[in-house]
Amino acid sequence: MDYQPKILVISQREAPQFAMLADVPHVLTYDTAAAVAAMRKAEVILQWSGTRDMLREAFAGCPALRWIHSRYAGVDSYLFPELVNSNVVLTNARGVYSPSLGEFVLAAILYFAKDIPRLRRDQEAGRWAPFEMEMIEGQTVGIVGYGDIGRAVASRAHSVGMRIFATKRHPPAQPDPLVERYFHPDELHAMLAECDYVVVAAPLTPETRHMISEAEFAVMKTSAVLINVGRGPVVDTAALVRALSRKQIKGAGLDVVDPEPLPAGHALYGMENVLLSPHSADQIAGWKDDAMRFFLEQYARFTKDEPLLNVVDKRLGY
């Protein structure tokens, strides 16, 4: 690389992956106030694990800034007005974590279909009690928000013979062989009513906050399972707890919740019809290395003035 713009890396702590930046000009900062001089020349910010306030302070102190990359796929917490209204390009890690999230969804589907909790209870009690298990082949998965994560879910569910419905504001011109039917977001209730499993994979925006709430649970099958691998606040937690308590739906598999972390004593901890992951479904071996490798691939594009991947529409929030 002949042209190597300086990178400001914002993080709350040291990380082994920073060694992967050895061949590019960068400055690490754990305290933006102490990095003012370095920020003056930075054209790139890598938002590794910095807070919103740290990013906002760095943004204000980087007059040469052209591009911000987020290690995470979700960027809702970073969209402060100054950034949204600027010409600075924002990219995210969309796609880096999708395969592992797709696997978690499949695991959650099988967890409920095969009644794994019952198997464990009977095993621990030394009880031999045969029962009929459920086949997932032929059942319907409805994906709320059909982006990269949604397609990873669809490919795995489709491979075991499940039918795929999905919400998408603008269906692709070329049909996706995985999706049997698309629904416009305005048709969400119609889709929910037909689904055995509802997978939430939508980004968090003002429009999607509490997209799944009382009215949505009311139209779902009592045998349906909700699985959230998108953003916690897309699902109304209080409404979910009520729906689960009343057996309005069969269960929930949750990798993300609202709030995070769940406070001690929260109702979701004690519910037998809930599979709860502490936002760990995408934390597979080497996941942070993968995130850094993706950033370095993006950086190589940036130095060559090639189009960056995963450019976020800052006004839409994804």
Legacy VTK file of the C-alpha trace (Angstrom):
# vtk DataFile Version 3.0
C-alpha trace
ASCII
DATASET POLYDATA
POINTS 318 float
0.000 0.000 0.000
1.553 3.304 -1.061
-1.141 5.472 0.459
-1.770 4.615 4.105
-4.179 6.945 5.901
-3.875 7.021 9.670
-6.331 4.998 11.738
-7.578 5.976 15.171
-8.628 2.847 17.073
-11.156 3.496 19.832
-11.336 0.865 22.522
-12.082 0.605 26.214
-9.415 -2.058 26.711
-6.418 -3.796 25.153
-7.126 -6.594 22.658
-4.842 -9.233 21.107
-6.239 -8.354 17.682
-4.479 -4.980 17.773
-1.279 -6.838 16.848
-2.915 -7.443 13.459
-2.635 -3.684 12.806
1.168 -3.752 12.917
1.559 -3.032 9.189
-0.762 -0.031 9.017
-0.367 3.403 10.633
-2.616 3.574 13.658
-3.001 5.064 17.096
-4.767 3.281 19.932
-6.752 5.337 22.346
-8.485 4.288 25.533
-9.034 7.925 26.489
-9.939 10.251 23.628
-9.025 13.324 25.648
-5.431 12.074 25.726
-5.285 11.456 21.971
-6.103 14.907 20.635
-2.844 15.310 18.724
-3.178 11.915 17.086
-6.768 12.585 16.111
-5.896 15.648 14.075
-4.517 13.535 11.225
-6.780 10.498 11.444
-8.824 9.821 8.299
-10.220 6.532 9.628
-11.773 5.512 12.933
-12.040 1.870 13.904
-14.740 1.717 16.556
-13.537 -1.445 18.265
-15.093 -1.311 21.725
-15.398 2.377 22.440
-18.492 3.947 23.940
-20.836 6.288 22.111
-19.325 9.215 24.042
-15.783 8.197 23.087
-16.744 7.992 19.422
-18.554 11.304 19.552
-15.545 13.017 21.127
-13.184 11.497 18.570
-15.507 12.467 15.718
-15.426 16.087 16.876
-11.630 16.034 17.120
-10.853 14.507 13.715
-11.132 17.244 11.061
-9.660 14.961 8.374
-12.033 12.077 9.118
-13.532 10.322 6.084
-14.610 6.884 7.280
-15.742 5.123 10.469
-15.902 1.333 10.712
-17.814 -0.433 13.496
-16.677 -3.853 14.705
-20.324 -4.656 15.315
-23.218 -5.093 12.918
-25.593 -2.966 14.997
-24.798 0.749 14.810
-27.938 2.273 16.348
-26.073 3.489 19.444
-23.531 5.403 17.325
-25.885 7.450 15.172
-25.559 10.826 16.869
-26.776 13.818 14.794
-23.340 15.161 13.886
-22.366 11.861 12.283
-25.706 11.335 10.545
-25.579 14.797 8.988
-21.928 14.549 7.915
-20.287 13.201 4.778
-18.301 10.665 6.797
-18.934 7.123 5.574
-20.033 4.588 8.194
-19.586 0.845 7.638
-20.296 -2.128 9.874
-19.437 -5.810 10.280
-22.599 -7.129 8.660
-22.040 -10.688 7.479
-19.083 -11.485 9.726
-21.274 -13.046 12.411
-24.249 -14.256 10.354
-23.286 -17.956 10.011
-23.030 -18.484 13.778
-26.328 -16.680 14.356
-27.947 -18.890 11.731
-26.724 -21.946 13.619
-28.070 -20.608 16.920
-31.512 -20.190 15.373
-31.480 -23.766 14.104
-30.403 -24.960 17.562
-33.255 -23.016 19.172
-35.781 -24.471 16.721
-34.629 -28.000 17.526
-34.538 -27.227 21.261
-38.265 -26.603 21.257
-39.263 -29.132 18.583
-37.521 -32.013 20.342
-38.403 -30.717 23.846
-34.818 -30.848 25.071
-35.806 -29.535 28.546
-38.117 -32.537 29.008
-35.371 -34.942 27.941
-32.989 -33.397 30.466
-35.556 -33.463 33.277
-36.372 -37.123 32.653
-32.700 -38.052 32.392
-31.822 -36.302 35.648
-34.785 -37.965 37.373
-33.834 -41.410 36.025
-37.244 -41.569 34.370
-37.926 -43.533 31.143
-40.925 -41.730 29.661
-41.307 -41.969 25.868
-43.204 -39.148 24.120
-43.891 -37.951 20.581
-41.387 -35.457 19.203
-42.096 -32.787 16.614
-40.674 -32.741 13.099
-39.453 -29.380 11.846
-39.527 -30.468 8.205
-42.485 -28.784 6.543
-42.936 -26.198 9.286
-42.790 -22.484 8.543
-40.136 -20.025 9.652
-41.041 -16.345 9.349
-38.013 -14.041 9.277
-38.629 -10.470 10.390
-35.958 -8.460 8.594
-34.466 -10.393 5.693
-30.903 -9.144 5.512
-27.633 -11.014 5.845
-28.545 -12.666 9.160
-31.994 -13.516 7.850
-30.548 -15.241 4.818
-28.115 -17.228 6.978
-31.129 -18.409 8.982
-33.080 -19.199 5.806
-30.286 -21.289 4.268
-30.033 -23.491 7.346
-33.767 -23.841 7.896
-34.380 -24.529 4.216
-31.724 -27.265 4.245
-33.811 -29.289 6.721
-37.008 -28.877 4.729
-38.596 -25.876 6.424
-40.678 -23.318 4.530
-39.360 -19.733 4.610
-41.436 -16.553 4.757
-39.764 -13.171 5.161
-40.551 -9.501 5.558
-38.726 -7.179 3.222
-39.640 -3.670 2.173
-38.267 -4.173 -1.330
-38.121 -7.836 -2.464
-35.205 -8.569 -4.819
-35.762 -8.420 -8.565
-34.344 -11.928 -8.863
-36.292 -14.432 -6.724
-34.422 -15.905 -3.761
-34.768 -19.696 -4.015
-34.816 -19.944 -0.218
-37.877 -17.738 0.292
-41.318 -19.081 -0.536
-43.087 -15.779 0.053
-42.195 -12.183 0.895
-44.376 -9.916 3.004
-44.193 -6.132 3.105
-43.630 -4.847 6.672
-47.244 -3.617 6.609
-48.260 -7.277 6.200
-46.368 -8.435 9.290
-49.457 -9.694 11.101
-50.502 -11.787 8.128
-47.092 -13.477 8.113
-46.962 -14.015 11.877
-50.309 -15.798 11.867
-48.929 -18.489 9.542
-45.570 -19.145 11.217
-44.458 -21.918 13.531
-41.209 -20.091 14.304
-40.717 -16.337 14.129
-37.113 -15.165 13.829
-36.407 -11.506 14.556
-33.334 -10.320 12.655
-34.222 -6.669 12.106
-31.905 -3.747 12.944
-32.963 -1.318 15.655
-34.432 1.909 14.285
-37.223 4.197 15.519
-39.589 2.215 13.259
-38.547 -1.225 14.519
-38.417 -0.508 18.264
-41.082 -2.732 19.889
-42.104 -3.967 16.458
-43.028 -7.224 18.209
-45.411 -6.408 21.060
-48.903 -7.183 22.367
-50.677 -6.975 19.008
-48.111 -9.216 17.321
-48.233 -11.906 20.028
-52.023 -11.835 19.764
-51.945 -12.992 16.136
-49.259 -15.661 16.552
-50.096 -19.337 16.947
-50.178 -20.609 20.528
-47.700 -23.259 19.308
-45.309 -20.656 17.859
-41.809 -19.891 19.116
-40.191 -16.445 18.924
-36.418 -16.309 18.348
-34.568 -12.984 18.539
-31.052 -12.675 17.103
-31.400 -9.066 15.919
-31.596 -6.313 18.516
-33.186 -6.636 21.949
-35.509 -3.602 21.859
-37.155 -4.740 18.613
-39.142 -7.026 20.929
-41.183 -5.489 23.764
-39.792 -7.445 26.730
-42.745 -6.785 29.035
-45.195 -7.935 26.345
-43.048 -11.022 25.705
-43.048 -11.988 29.384
-46.824 -11.652 29.477
-47.250 -13.747 26.321
-44.997 -16.474 27.697
-46.665 -16.445 31.116
-50.127 -16.771 29.584
-48.966 -19.514 27.168
-50.027 -17.175 24.376
-46.997 -18.552 22.513
-45.073 -21.754 23.102
-41.676 -20.291 23.891
-38.826 -17.942 23.086
-35.164 -18.380 22.137
-33.311 -15.167 22.915
-29.740 -14.203 22.098
-30.560 -10.512 22.595
-32.856 -8.926 25.159
-33.811 -5.528 26.496
-32.230 -4.486 28.799
-28.807 -6.067 28.518
-27.573 -7.554 30.698
-30.813 -8.727 32.257
-30.930 -7.646 35.911
-30.822 -10.285 38.635
-34.236 -11.750 39.327
-35.705 -10.874 35.919
-38.696 -13.038 34.989
-37.022 -14.426 31.842
-34.377 -16.227 33.916
-36.930 -18.459 35.598
-39.182 -19.333 32.658
-39.107 -22.957 31.523
-40.299 -21.989 28.052
-37.322 -19.681 27.427
-33.889 -20.507 25.989
-31.626 -17.610 26.983
-28.188 -16.801 25.575
-26.183 -13.902 27.100
-25.681 -12.313 23.658
-23.110 -15.000 22.884
-24.472 -16.732 19.784
-21.969 -14.946 17.545
-19.013 -15.300 19.897
-17.394 -18.306 18.287
-13.693 -19.148 18.386
-11.784 -16.489 16.470
-14.731 -14.134 16.040
-12.713 -11.053 16.990
-9.923 -12.085 14.625
-12.527 -12.379 11.861
-13.786 -8.894 12.692
-10.292 -7.418 12.467
-9.540 -9.250 9.220
-12.702 -7.814 7.704
-11.668 -4.303 8.773
-8.234 -4.756 7.185
-9.879 -5.920 3.946
-12.001 -2.779 4.062
-8.933 -0.651 4.779
-7.201 -2.085 1.706
-10.217 -1.060 -0.352
-10.128 2.404 1.192
-6.450 2.932 0.325
-7.182 2.017 -3.313
-10.268 4.228 -3.443
-12.433 1.165 -4.094
-16.062 0.973 -2.920
-16.372 -0.067 0.713
-18.616 -2.951 1.723
-21.464 -2.656 4.224
-21.994 1.081 3.883
-24.703 2.088 6.371
-27.531 4.384 5.372
-27.128 6.642 8.391
-30.631 8.047 8.142
-32.273 4.626 7.942
-29.939 3.178 10.586
-28.750 0.091 8.690
LINES 1 319
318 0 1 2 3 4 5 6 7 8 9 10 11 12 13 14 15 16 17 18 19 20 21 22 23 24 25 26 27 28 29 30 31 32 33 34 35 36 37 38 39 40 41 42 43 44 45 46 47 48 49 50 51 52 53 54 55 56 57 58 59 60 61 62 63 64 65 66 67 68 69 70 71 72 73 74 75 76 77 78 79 80 81 82 83 84 85 86 87 88 89 90 91 92 93 94 95 96 97 98 99 100 101 102 103 104 105 106 107 108 109 110 111 112 113 114 115 116 117 118 119 120 121 122 123 124 125 126 127 128 129 130 131 132 133 134 135 136 137 138 139 140 141 142 143 144 145 146 147 148 149 150 151 152 153 154 155 156 157 158 159 160 161 162 163 164 165 166 167 168 169 170 171 172 173 174 175 176 177 178 179 180 181 182 183 184 185 186 187 188 189 190 191 192 193 194 195 196 197 198 199 200 201 202 203 204 205 206 207 208 209 210 211 212 213 214 215 216 217 218 219 220 221 222 223 224 225 226 227 228 229 230 231 232 233 234 235 236 237 238 239 240 241 242 243 244 245 246 247 248 249 250 251 252 253 254 255 256 257 258 259 260 261 262 263 264 265 266 267 268 269 270 271 272 273 274 275 276 277 278 279 280 281 282 283 284 285 286 287 288 289 290 291 292 293 294 295 296 297 298 299 300 301 302 303 304 305 306 307 308 309 310 311 312 313 314 315 316 317
